């Protein structure tokens, strides 16, 4: 009789571990999105729950969606910022153009 209850306890334990394990695995894309400050983190979280009911078809796409965004460069489709020296050079060229324009205008005006 003890072994029957022991087996039932193990069966319930295994069922609960598998049940909650699947839920935790489906929250991985949301955890990634939340850690990266993803603008669509809530949508990824909801889609993870929907993926539980669609036989996990969406889950790989959610993983990709969550990992595409990075806080330092966004989606990676923007132009990289200009180097620091480029702004200084642009400012210097503008100053030189102003000086040149002053030199070219007649002093009588």
C-alpha positions as CSV (number, residue, x, y, z in Angstrom):
1,X,0.0,0.0,0.0
2,X,2.9,2.4,0.8
3,X,4.4,1.8,-2.7
4,X,1.1,2.8,-4.3
5,X,1.0,6.2,-2.6
6,X,4.7,6.7,-3.2
7,X,4.2,6.0,-6.9
8,X,1.3,8.3,-7.0
9,X,3.3,11.0,-5.3
10,X,6.2,10.6,-7.8
11,X,3.7,10.7,-10.7
12,X,2.1,13.9,-9.4
13,X,5.6,15.4,-8.9
14,X,6.7,14.5,-12.4
15,X,3.5,15.9,-13.9
16,X,4.0,19.2,-12.0
17,X,7.6,19.5,-13.0
18,X,6.8,18.9,-16.7
19,X,3.8,21.3,-16.5
20,X,5.7,24.2,-15.0
21,X,8.8,23.4,-16.9
22,X,7.0,23.9,-20.2
23,X,5.6,27.2,-18.9
24,X,9.0,28.4,-17.8
25,X,10.6,27.4,-21.2
26,X,7.9,29.4,-23.0
27,X,8.8,32.5,-20.9
28,X,12.4,32.5,-22.0
29,X,11.8,34.8,-25.0
30,X,9.9,37.2,-22.7
31,X,12.8,37.2,-20.2
32,X,15.3,37.9,-23.0
33,X,13.1,40.8,-24.3
34,X,12.6,42.2,-20.8
35,X,16.4,42.1,-20.1
36,X,17.0,43.9,-23.4
37,X,14.3,46.6,-22.8
38,X,12.6,45.4,-25.9
39,X,9.7,47.7,-27.0
40,X,7.5,44.7,-27.7
41,X,8.2,42.7,-24.6
42,X,4.5,42.5,-23.6
43,X,3.5,41.3,-27.1
44,X,6.2,38.6,-26.9
45,X,4.9,37.5,-23.5
46,X,1.4,37.2,-24.8
47,X,2.5,35.4,-27.9
48,X,4.4,33.0,-25.7
49,X,1.2,32.0,-24.0
50,X,-0.6,31.7,-27.3
51,X,2.3,29.4,-28.4
52,X,1.3,27.0,-25.6
53,X,-2.0,26.5,-27.3
54,X,-0.7,26.3,-30.9
55,X,1.6,23.3,-30.2
56,X,4.7,25.6,-29.8
57,X,4.8,26.7,-33.4
58,X,5.4,30.3,-32.6
59,X,8.0,29.8,-29.9
60,X,11.1,29.7,-32.2
61,X,10.0,32.9,-33.9
62,X,9.5,34.5,-30.5
63,X,13.0,33.7,-29.6
64,X,14.3,35.3,-32.8
65,X,12.0,38.3,-32.3
66,X,13.3,38.8,-28.7
67,X,17.0,38.5,-29.6
68,X,16.9,40.8,-32.7
69,X,16.5,43.9,-30.6
70,X,19.5,45.3,-28.7
71,X,19.4,48.4,-26.6
72,X,22.7,49.8,-27.9
73,X,21.8,49.6,-31.6
74,X,18.0,49.0,-31.7
75,X,17.0,46.7,-34.6
76,X,20.4,47.0,-36.3
77,X,18.9,48.8,-39.3
78,X,20.1,52.2,-38.3
79,X,23.3,53.9,-39.5
80,X,26.1,53.7,-37.0
81,X,26.7,57.0,-35.2
82,X,29.4,59.3,-36.7
83,X,32.8,59.1,-35.1
84,X,33.6,61.8,-32.6
85,X,36.2,63.4,-34.8
86,X,33.8,63.8,-37.7
87,X,31.6,66.3,-35.8
88,X,34.6,68.4,-34.9
89,X,35.8,68.4,-38.5
90,X,32.3,69.4,-39.7
91,X,32.2,72.3,-37.3
92,X,35.7,73.4,-38.3
93,X,34.7,73.3,-42.0
94,X,31.7,75.5,-41.2
95,X,33.9,78.0,-39.4
96,X,36.3,78.1,-42.3
97,X,33.5,78.7,-44.8
98,X,32.2,81.6,-42.6
99,X,35.7,83.1,-42.6
100,X,36.1,82.7,-46.3
101,X,32.7,84.3,-46.9
102,X,33.8,87.3,-44.7
103,X,37.1,87.6,-46.7
104,X,35.3,87.5,-50.1
105,X,32.7,90.2,-49.3
106,X,33.9,93.7,-50.1
107,X,34.7,95.8,-47.0
108,X,32.5,98.7,-48.2
109,X,29.3,96.9,-47.5
